[in-house]
Amino acid sequence: MLARIRRLGFGEAQATVLADHFLDAEARGKPGHGLSRVAWLEGLPDLQPAAEPARVMSEPGFERWEGRGALGYLTLAAIVDAQLAHPPEQARVVVAADCFPTGMLGHWVRRLAEAGLVGVLTATSPARLAHPDGGPALAGTNPLAIAVPSSDGRPLVADVSMGKATYGDLLAGRAEESDLVPFGGDQAHKAFALALGLQALVDALAGDGYGALLLVARPESDPIPALRERAAGLRLPGEPGGRGG
């Protein structure tokens, strides 16, 4: 797979970032963000393998990045690397413009949590979700991922799309076009409201096009071990054995 990605024009470092992401998605039960994405990349007409993201604003509690044609995977990888190299004193908001595709968001915040940082990440995508009552697609499937570190070495990672299925599920042959609706059945208005809220939030801060929004912070307490004790062996989000996260 690495050689196949390299043939698209990516350097060794960039190809490794992409391959690691796709393999992690496969291992966590999310094939829609896994190996099926290699063929998808091969079909993109405007792929720019040499493009590099840039940090264009840096303040103690805020950063702004621009993808500048780079794949969103590589933009988020650069952002996460930067946060790990220089964590915030307390908290920092990072806005990324021109950031698509972003893949399995849990992959990125997990890296932060494994280093002892809390991460909350959302990202927008092409409009695919319509209002539950019908009409045009108004919001992307707009996932939300939250990772909280734990002293037991196993962070809690919740990673949820607002759609019953994602576009990646279609690419992987695990869903139909009709599954691109807000999740929740007769309660789908709740997922739609959250999808629309996340869409508006990112659009307001990142501007036109697809973007991402990351909150990274230092934790003040360690709630996960006690949560696992109360869960009495039940699988929590992000742990092996489920549908991913």
Secondary structure, 3 states (H helix, E strand, C coil): CHHHHHCCCCCHHHHHHHHHHHHHHHHCCCHHHCCHHHHHHHCCCCCCCCCCCEEEEEECCEEEEECCCCCHHHHHHHHHHHHHHCCCCCEEEEEEECCCCCCCHHHHHHHHHHCCCEEEEEECCCCCEEECCEEEEEECCCCEEEEECCCCCCCEEEEECCECCCHHHHHCCCCCHHHCCECCHHHHHHHHHHHHHHHHHHHHHHCCCCEEEEEEECCCCCCHHHHHHHHCCCCCCCCCCCCCC
